[in-house]
Amino acid sequence: MIDALPIEITLVDADDRIVYYSKGVNRIFKRAPDVIGKSVDDCHPPAMKAVMHSVLDGFRNGTLHEATSCREANGKRILIQYYPIRDKGGNYLGAIETGQDITFTENIKCDGSLIEKE
């Protein structure tokens, strides 16, 4: 079910290790099966490592509750969002990273009408 969505999801644990990623055929950022168990550093380009650590550290220490980034990649506009996962006591358990191609939104009118994507 998750793999059918036009959004990709990566789950990291409290030690910044990848424990899950969605495997949809239209993934923007490709993941190899052997990435499970590896550090997030192993699947992000050098320029993004500082950003990832800043976000995860903010989640870990409670100063950040979500983060959103938009960037250009391979001719597409990519929306990347990060969310912390906490237990009922508020303890940090890990984070979810989502990525979605939002190129189609460039000319969307927010008037409540149905949007048809090519």
BELGI-V780871 format. One record per pair of residues at least 4 apart in sequence whose C-alpha atoms are under 7 Angstrom apart, sorted by the first residue. I is the first residue (numbers start at 1). J is the second residue. Records with the same first field share a line. If there is no record, write none. Layout:
BEGIN
I: J + J
END
This chain:
BEGIN
2: 22
3: 22 + 23 + 24
4: 24
6: 100
7: 98 + 99 + 100
8: 22 + 27 + 98 + 99 + 100
9: 21 + 22 + 96 + 97 + 98 + 99
10: 20 + 21 + 22 + 96 + 97 + 98
11: 18 + 19 + 20 + 21 + 95 + 96 + 97
12: 16 + 17 + 18 + 19 + 94 + 95 + 96
13: 17 + 18 + 19 + 93 + 94 + 95
14: 92 + 93 + 94
16: 39 + 40
17: 37 + 38 + 39 + 40
18: 35 + 36 + 37 + 38 + 39 + 40
19: 36 + 37
20: 36
31: 35
38: 42
40: 44
41: 49
44: 48 + 49
45: 49
48: 52
49: 53
50: 54
51: 55
52: 56
53: 57
54: 58
55: 59 + 67
56: 60
57: 61
58: 62 + 63 + 64
59: 63 + 64 + 65 + 84
60: 92
65: 83 + 84
66: 82 + 83 + 84
67: 81 + 82 + 83
68: 80 + 81 + 82
69: 79 + 80 + 81
70: 77 + 78 + 79 + 80
71: 77 + 78 + 79
72: 76 + 77 + 78
73: 77 + 78
76: 101 + 103
77: 101 + 102 + 103
78: 99 + 100 + 101 + 102
79: 99 + 100 + 101 + 102
80: 97 + 98 + 99 + 100
81: 97 + 98 + 99
82: 95 + 96 + 97 + 98
83: 95 + 96 + 97
84: 94 + 95 + 96
85: 92 + 93 + 94 + 95
86: 90 + 91 + 92 + 93
87: 91 + 92 + 93
104: 117
END
